[in-house]
Amino acid sequence: LSEVLYVRQPRGFEEVSRSHVWRLKKALYGLKQAGREWNVELNSCLIEYGLCSTREDPCVYTHPTNELIVLIYVDDI
């Protein structure tokens, strides 16, 4: 995460305390930042494998030497 976020202890834990909070190390499902964090992670992985996003559509990735095209729509690949 690019910013510091804290969450309260989830229900169901044995030691329930309103004073306990947890600092998040990565995005959780449902956070406003989760979609952006996923996109950043996915983009870096695709670039690591040699794919490049196109100028026309940043959600379309191609490989310069292979006949490979990857389309991203929200969180579906």
N, CA, C and O atoms as a Tinker XYZ file with bonds, in Angstrom:
   308  protein
     1  N      0.838000   -1.191000    0.000000    73     2
     2  CA     0.000000    0.000000    0.000000    64     1     3
     3  C      0.876000    1.245000    0.000000    63     2     4     5
     4  O      1.934000    1.270000    0.628000    81     3
     5  N      0.439000    2.251000   -0.691000    73     3     6
     6  CA     1.213000    3.485000   -0.762000    64     5     7
     7  C      0.945000    4.400000    0.428000    63     6     8     9
     8  O      1.667000    5.378000    0.622000    81     7
     9  N     -0.053000    4.112000    1.209000    73     7    10
    10  CA    -0.341000    4.905000    2.404000    64     9    11
    11  C     -0.570000    3.972000    3.588000    63    10    12    13
    12  O     -0.879000    2.793000    3.416000    81    11
    13  N     -0.416000    4.513000    4.782000    73    11    14
    14  CA    -0.576000    3.717000    5.997000    64    13    15
    15  C     -2.059000    3.622000    6.340000    63    14    16    17
    16  O     -2.745000    4.637000    6.460000    81    15
    17  N     -2.551000    2.377000    6.500000    73    15    18
    18  CA    -3.948000    2.145000    6.854000    64    17    19
    19  C     -4.026000    1.211000    8.051000    63    18    20    21
    20  O     -3.250000    0.262000    8.169000    81    19
    21  N     -4.968000    1.491000    8.929000    73    19    22
    22  CA    -5.212000    0.646000   10.093000    64    21    23
    23  C     -6.654000    0.161000   10.053000    63    22    24    25
    24  O     -7.549000    0.884000    9.613000    81    23
    25  N     -6.873000   -1.065000   10.514000    73    23    26
    26  CA    -8.225000   -1.615000   10.587000    64    25    27
    27  C     -8.462000   -2.168000   11.982000    63    26    28    29
    28  O     -7.525000   -2.533000   12.693000    81    27
    29  N     -9.719000   -2.221000   12.355000    73    27    30
    30  CA   -10.075000   -2.813000   13.651000    64    29    31
    31  C    -10.056000   -4.326000   13.550000    63    30    32    33
    32  O    -10.127000   -4.900000   12.464000    81    31
    33  N     -9.958000   -4.948000   14.697000    73    31    34
    34  CA    -9.926000   -6.401000   14.766000    64    33    35
    35  C    -11.251000   -6.977000   14.260000    63    34    36    37
    36  O    -12.317000   -6.537000   14.690000    81    35
    37  N    -11.195000   -7.959000   13.349000    73    35    38
    38  CA   -12.433000   -8.544000   12.829000    64    37    39
    39  C    -13.210000   -9.313000   13.896000    63    38    40    41
    40  O    -12.640000   -9.760000   14.891000    81    39
    41  N    -14.504000   -9.461000   13.679000    73    39    42
    42  CA   -15.336000  -10.255000   14.588000    64    41    43
    43  C    -14.890000  -11.712000   14.551000    63    42    44    45
    44  O    -14.384000  -12.196000   13.538000    81    43
    45  N    -15.084000  -12.390000   15.653000    73    43    46
    46  CA   -14.755000  -13.802000   15.705000    64    45    47
    47  C    -13.414000  -14.115000   16.341000    63    46    48    49
    48  O    -13.097000  -15.285000   16.553000    81    47
    49  N    -12.626000  -13.109000   16.648000    73    47    50
    50  CA   -11.350000  -13.350000   17.305000    64    49    51
    51  C    -11.563000  -13.522000   18.798000    63    50    52    53
    52  O    -12.462000  -12.917000   19.381000    81    51
    53  N    -10.730000  -14.351000   19.413000    73    51    54
    54  CA   -10.902000  -14.665000   20.829000    64    53    55
    55  C    -10.712000  -13.443000   21.718000    63    54    56    57
    56  O    -11.480000  -13.226000   22.655000    81    55
    57  N     -9.698000  -12.654000   21.428000    73    55    58
    58  CA    -9.422000  -11.478000   22.250000    64    57    59
    59  C    -10.010000  -10.248000   21.568000    63    58    60    61
    60  O     -9.321000   -9.535000   20.839000    81    59
    61  N    -11.268000  -10.018000   21.812000    73    59    62
    62  CA   -11.931000   -8.864000   21.207000    64    61    63
    63  C    -11.639000   -7.635000   22.051000    63    62    64    65
    64  O    -11.914000   -7.603000   23.251000    81    63
    65  N    -11.088000   -6.644000   21.413000    73    63    66
    66  CA   -10.781000   -5.394000   22.102000    64    65    67
    67  C    -10.957000   -4.246000   21.123000    63    66    68    69
    68  O    -10.434000   -4.285000   20.009000    81    67
    69  N    -11.678000   -3.249000   21.529000    73    67    70
    70  CA   -11.883000   -2.087000   20.667000    64    69    71
    71  C    -10.596000   -1.280000   20.502000    63    70    72    73
    72  O    -10.467000   -0.490000   19.567000    81    71
    73  N     -9.652000   -1.484000   21.410000    73    71    74
    74  CA    -8.411000   -0.714000   21.328000    64    73    75
    75  C     -7.393000   -1.347000   20.375000    63    74    76    77
    76  O     -6.413000   -0.698000   20.008000    81    75
    77  N     -7.609000   -2.603000   19.970000    73    75    78
    78  CA    -6.672000   -3.256000   19.063000    64    77    79
    79  C     -6.960000   -2.847000   17.618000    63    78    80    81
    80  O     -8.092000   -2.943000   17.145000    81    79
    81  N     -5.930000   -2.398000   16.938000    73    79    82
    82  CA    -6.016000   -2.127000   15.501000    64    81    83
    83  C     -4.825000   -2.792000   14.827000    63    82    84    85
    84  O     -3.792000   -3.023000   15.455000    81    83
    85  N     -4.975000   -3.095000   13.559000    73    83    86
    86  CA    -3.916000   -3.728000   12.788000    64    85    87
    87  C     -3.504000   -2.818000   11.649000    63    86    88    89
    88  O     -4.343000   -2.200000   10.994000    81    87
    89  N     -2.212000   -2.745000   11.424000    73    87    90
    90  CA    -1.708000   -1.998000   10.275000    64    89    91
    91  C     -1.684000   -2.948000    9.078000    63    90    92    93
    92  O     -1.140000   -4.050000    9.155000    81    91
    93  N     -2.275000   -2.507000    7.983000    73    91    94
    94  CA    -2.323000   -3.341000    6.786000    64    93    95
    95  C     -0.985000   -3.310000    6.057000    63    94    96    97
    96  O     -0.384000   -2.251000    5.875000    81    95
    97  N     -0.532000   -4.487000    5.646000    73    95    98
    98  CA     0.694000   -4.587000    4.860000    64    97    99
    99  C      0.390000   -4.656000    3.367000    63    98   100   101
   100  O      1.237000   -4.330000    2.536000    81    99
   101  N     -0.827000   -5.084000    3.037000    73    99   102
   102  CA    -1.247000   -5.136000    1.641000    64   101   103
   103  C     -2.749000   -4.898000    1.572000    63   102   104   105
   104  O     -3.442000   -4.924000    2.588000    81   103
   105  N     -3.234000   -4.668000    0.373000    73   103   106
   106  CA    -4.644000   -4.332000    0.185000    64   105   107
   107  C     -5.544000   -5.523000    0.501000    63   106   108   109
   108  O     -5.185000   -6.674000    0.250000    81   107
   109  N     -6.695000   -5.232000    1.045000    73   107   110
   110  CA    -7.719000   -6.231000    1.320000    64   109   111
   111  C     -8.893000   -6.020000    0.376000    63   110   112   113
   112  O     -9.157000   -4.903000   -0.071000    81   111
   113  N     -9.587000   -7.101000    0.082000    73   111   114
   114  CA   -10.778000   -7.012000   -0.754000    64   113   115
   115  C    -11.766000   -6.043000   -0.108000    63   114   116   117
   116  O    -12.029000   -6.122000    1.092000    81   115
   117  N    -12.302000   -5.143000   -0.898000    73   115   118
   118  CA   -13.278000   -4.189000   -0.398000    64   117   119
   119  C    -12.710000   -2.810000   -0.118000    63   118   120   121
   120  O    -13.468000   -1.850000    0.021000    81   119
   121  N    -11.394000   -2.692000   -0.031000    73   119   122
   122  CA   -10.799000   -1.373000    0.166000    64   121   123
   123  C    -10.917000   -0.554000   -1.111000    63   122   124   125
   124  O    -10.904000   -1.105000   -2.212000    81   123
   125  N    -11.032000    0.746000   -0.965000    73   123   126
   126  CA   -11.077000    1.610000   -2.138000    64   125   127
   127  C     -9.784000    1.502000   -2.947000    63   126   128   129
   128  O     -9.805000    1.616000   -4.172000    81   127
   129  N     -8.670000    1.286000   -2.267000    73   127   130
   130  CA    -7.365000    1.227000   -2.912000    64   129   131
   131  C     -7.076000   -0.136000   -3.545000    63   130   132   133
   132  O     -6.108000   -0.257000   -4.296000    81   131
   133  N     -7.872000   -1.149000   -3.271000    73   131   134
   134  CA    -7.567000   -2.518000   -3.693000    64   133   135
   135  C     -7.461000   -2.658000   -5.212000    63   134   136   137
   136  O     -6.552000   -3.324000   -5.706000    81   135
   137  N     -8.362000   -2.050000   -5.943000    73   135   138
   138  CA    -8.327000   -2.147000   -7.401000    64   137   139
   139  C     -7.073000   -1.544000   -7.991000    63   138   140   141
   140  O     -6.454000   -2.120000   -8.886000    81   139
   141  N     -6.704000   -0.392000   -7.491000    73   139   142
   142  CA    -5.481000    0.274000   -7.970000    64   141   143
   143  C     -4.246000   -0.546000   -7.622000    63   142   144   145
   144  O     -3.358000   -0.714000   -8.458000    81   143
   145  N     -4.182000   -1.053000   -6.405000    73   143   146
   146  CA    -3.038000   -1.867000   -5.983000    64   145   147
   147  C     -2.926000   -3.121000   -6.847000    63   146   148   149
   148  O     -1.822000   -3.518000   -7.221000    81   147
   149  N     -4.062000   -3.746000   -7.167000    73   147   150
   150  CA    -4.054000   -4.927000   -8.024000    64   149   151
   151  C     -3.535000   -4.572000   -9.409000    63   150   152   153
   152  O     -2.743000   -5.320000   -9.982000    81   151
   153  N     -3.969000   -3.445000   -9.952000    73   151   154
   154  CA    -3.533000   -3.030000  -11.278000    64   153   155
   155  C     -2.033000   -2.772000  -11.315000    63   154   156   157
   156  O     -1.365000   -3.158000  -12.274000    81   155
   157  N     -1.500000   -2.134000  -10.299000    73   155   158
   158  CA    -0.060000   -1.865000  -10.228000    64   157   159
   159  C      0.720000   -3.181000  -10.175000    63   158   160   161
   160  O      1.720000   -3.337000  -10.875000    81   159
   161  N      0.268000   -4.120000   -9.354000    73   159   162
   162  CA     0.935000   -5.422000   -9.230000    64   161   163
   163  C      0.866000   -6.207000  -10.539000    63   162   164   165
   164  O      1.871000   -6.763000  -10.983000    81   163
   165  N     -0.304000   -6.255000  -11.151000    73   163   166
   166  CA    -0.474000   -6.978000  -12.409000    64   165   167
   167  C      0.376000   -6.363000  -13.514000    63   166   168   169
   168  O      1.022000   -7.082000  -14.277000    81   167
   169  N      0.378000   -5.039000  -13.602000    73   167   170
   170  CA     1.161000   -4.339000  -14.611000    64   169   171
   171  C      2.645000   -4.668000  -14.478000    63   170   172   173
   172  O      3.311000   -4.932000  -15.479000    81   171
   173  N      3.167000   -4.656000  -13.260000    73   171   174
   174  CA     4.589000   -4.949000  -13.067000    64   173   175
   175  C      4.911000   -6.400000  -13.433000    63   174   176   177
   176  O      5.982000   -6.672000  -13.975000    81   175
   177  N      4.005000   -7.329000  -13.148000    73   175   178
   178  CA     4.225000   -8.738000  -13.520000    64   177   179
   179  C      4.225000   -8.917000  -15.035000    63   178   180   181
   180  O      5.072000   -9.627000  -15.577000    81   179
   181  N      3.286000   -8.283000  -15.714000    73   179   182
   182  CA     3.217000   -8.413000  -17.167000    64   181   183
   183  C      4.446000   -7.802000  -17.836000    63   182   184   185
   184  O      4.961000   -8.359000  -18.805000    81   183
   185  N      4.914000   -6.677000  -17.334000    73   183   186
   186  CA     6.122000   -6.049000  -17.867000    64   185   187
   187  C      7.335000   -6.940000  -17.617000    63   186   188   189
   188  O      8.218000   -7.044000  -18.468000    81   187
   189  N      7.378000   -7.580000  -16.457000    73   187   190
   190  CA     8.477000   -8.493000  -16.131000    64   189   191
   191  C      8.548000   -9.657000  -17.126000    63   190   192   193
   192  O      9.637000  -10.150000  -17.422000    81   191
   193  N      7.416000  -10.091000  -17.632000    73   191   194
   194  CA     7.373000  -11.172000  -18.618000    64   193   195
   195  C      7.561000  -10.670000  -20.052000    63   194   196   197
   196  O      7.428000  -11.441000  -21.003000    81   195
   197  N      7.866000   -9.390000  -20.206000    73   195   198
   198  CA     8.177000   -8.852000  -21.518000    64   197   199
   199  C      7.011000   -8.281000  -22.287000    63   198   200   201
   200  O      7.159000   -7.941000  -23.461000    81   199
   201  N      5.859000   -8.165000  -21.662000    73   199   202
   202  CA     4.692000   -7.593000  -22.335000    64   201   203
   203  C      4.701000   -6.072000  -22.205000    63   202   204   205
   204  O      5.237000   -5.527000  -21.241000    81   203
   205  N      4.108000   -5.398000  -23.175000    73   203   206
   206  CA     4.007000   -3.935000  -23.162000    64   205   207
   207  C      2.554000   -3.550000  -23.405000    63   206   208   209
   208  O      1.870000   -4.160000  -24.227000    81   207
   209  N      2.087000   -2.534000  -22.682000    73   207   210
   210  CA     0.722000   -2.062000  -22.939000    64   209   211
   211  C      0.730000   -1.202000  -24.201000    63   210   212   213
   212  O      1.724000   -0.547000  -24.513000    81   211
   213  N     -0.374000   -1.216000  -24.911000    73   211   214
   214  CA    -0.464000   -0.466000  -26.161000    64   213   215
   215  C     -0.807000    0.993000  -25.889000    63   214   216   217
   216  O     -1.382000    1.324000  -24.852000    81   215
   217  N     -0.452000    1.854000  -26.824000    73   215   218
   218  CA    -0.778000    3.285000  -26.687000    64   217   219
   219  C     -2.288000    3.514000  -26.793000    63   218   220   221
   220  O     -2.849000    4.381000  -26.124000    81   219
   221  N     -2.917000    2.729000  -27.636000    73   219   222
   222  CA    -4.344000    2.912000  -27.891000    64   221   223
   223  C     -5.201000    2.522000  -26.699000    63   222   224   225
   224  O     -6.220000    3.154000  -26.421000    81   223
   225  N     -4.780000    1.473000  -25.995000    73   223   226
   226  CA    -5.556000    0.987000  -24.857000    64   225   227
   227  C     -4.596000    0.416000  -23.818000    63   226   228   229
   228  O     -3.980000   -0.621000  -24.064000    81   227
   229  N     -4.455000    1.066000  -22.662000    73   227   230
   230  CA    -3.512000    0.589000  -21.648000    64   229   231
   231  C     -3.904000   -0.746000  -21.019000    63   230   232   233
   232  O     -3.128000   -1.314000  -20.250000    81   231
   233  N     -5.095000   -1.255000  -21.332000    73   231   234
   234  CA    -5.534000   -2.556000  -20.812000    64   233   235
   235  C     -5.243000   -3.697000  -21.775000    63   234   236   237
   236  O     -5.603000   -4.843000  -21.505000    81   235
   237  N     -4.595000   -3.396000  -22.893000    73   235   238
   238  CA    -4.200000   -4.407000  -23.867000    64   237   239
   239  C     -2.679000   -4.489000  -23.854000    63   238   240   241
   240  O     -1.985000   -3.494000  -24.064000    81   239
   241  N     -2.175000   -5.695000  -23.605000    73   239   242
   242  CA    -0.733000   -5.930000  -23.553000    64   241   243
   243  C     -0.347000   -6.864000  -24.689000    63   242   244   245
   244  O     -1.058000   -7.824000  -24.985000    81   243
   245  N      0.787000   -6.576000  -25.323000    73   243   246
   246  CA     1.296000   -7.433000  -26.384000    64   245   247
   247  C      2.744000   -7.785000  -26.095000    63   246   248   249
   248  O      3.446000   -7.071000  -25.378000    81   247
   249  N      3.178000   -8.902000  -26.669000    73   247   250
   250  CA     4.576000   -9.306000  -26.561000    64   249   251
   251  C      5.232000   -8.998000  -27.903000    63   250   252   253
   252  O      4.687000   -9.361000  -28.945000    81   251
   253  N      6.390000   -8.336000  -27.900000    73   251   254
   254  CA     6.984000   -7.897000  -29.166000    64   253   255
   255  C      7.437000   -9.030000  -30.091000    63   254   256   257
   256  O      7.440000   -8.848000  -31.309000    81   255
   257  N      7.817000  -10.185000  -29.558000    73   255   258
   258  CA     8.316000  -11.260000  -30.422000    64   257   259
   259  C      7.341000  -12.420000  -30.568000    63   258   260   261
   260  O      7.319000  -13.076000  -31.609000    81   259
   261  N      6.551000  -12.679000  -29.568000    73   259   262
   262  CA     5.563000  -13.767000  -29.640000    64   261   263
   263  C      4.234000  -13.228000  -30.142000    63   262   264   265
   264  O      3.960000  -12.032000  -30.041000    81   263
   265  N      3.428000  -14.101000  -30.671000    73   263   266
   266  CA     2.080000  -13.697000  -31.075000    64   265   267
   267  C      1.164000  -13.828000  -29.869000    63   266   268   269
   268  O      0.310000  -14.713000  -29.811000    81   267
   269  N      1.351000  -12.947000  -28.923000    73   267   270
   270  CA     0.617000  -13.009000  -27.662000    64   269   271
   271  C     -0.050000  -11.669000  -27.387000    63   270   272   273
   272  O      0.591000  -10.620000  -27.446000    81   271
   273  N     -1.333000  -11.717000  -27.088000    73   271   274
   274  CA    -2.091000  -10.526000  -26.708000    64   273   275
   275  C     -2.841000  -10.854000  -25.425000    63   274   276   277
   276  O     -3.522000  -11.875000  -25.338000    81   275
   277  N     -2.711000   -9.982000  -24.433000    73   275   278
   278  CA    -3.404000  -10.156000  -23.155000    64   277   279
   279  C     -4.334000   -8.968000  -22.966000    63   278   280   281
   280  O     -3.906000   -7.817000  -23.057000    81   279
   281  N     -5.608000   -9.247000  -22.704000    73   279   282
   282  CA    -6.600000   -8.202000  -22.469000    64   281   283
   283  C     -6.998000   -8.213000  -21.001000    63   282   284   285
   284  O     -7.252000   -9.271000  -20.427000    81   283
   285  N     -7.050000   -7.048000  -20.406000    73   283   286
   286  CA    -7.439000   -6.911000  -19.005000    64   285   287
   287  C     -8.750000   -6.132000  -18.956000    63   286   288   289
   288  O     -8.858000   -5.050000  -19.533000    81   287
   289  N     -9.736000   -6.681000  -18.272000    73   287   290
   290  CA   -11.000000   -5.979000  -18.061000    64   289   291
   291  C    -11.312000   -6.053000  -16.574000    63   290   292   293
   292  O    -11.657000   -7.120000  -16.065000    81   291
   293  N    -11.195000   -4.947000  -15.884000    73   291   294
   294  CA   -11.360000   -4.827000  -14.443000    64   293   295
   295  C    -10.402000   -5.803000  -13.775000    63   294   296   297
   296  O     -9.207000   -5.516000  -13.699000    81   295
   297  N    -10.880000   -6.950000  -13.286000    73   295   298
   298  CA    -9.968000   -7.922000  -12.688000    64   297   299
   299  C    -10.052000   -9.273000  -13.396000    63   298   300   301
   300  O     -9.709000  -10.304000  -12.818000    81   299
   301  N    -10.506000   -9.265000  -14.646000    73   299   302
   302  CA   -10.567000  -10.486000  -15.451000    64   301   303
   303  C     -9.453000  -10.452000  -16.492000    63   302   304   305
   304  O     -9.228000   -9.429000  -17.138000    81   303
   305  N     -8.761000  -11.575000  -16.647000    73   303   306
   306  CA    -7.677000  -11.650000  -17.631000    64   305   307
   307  C     -8.111000  -12.580000  -18.748000    63   306   308
   308  O     -7.357000  -12.799000  -19.697000    81   307
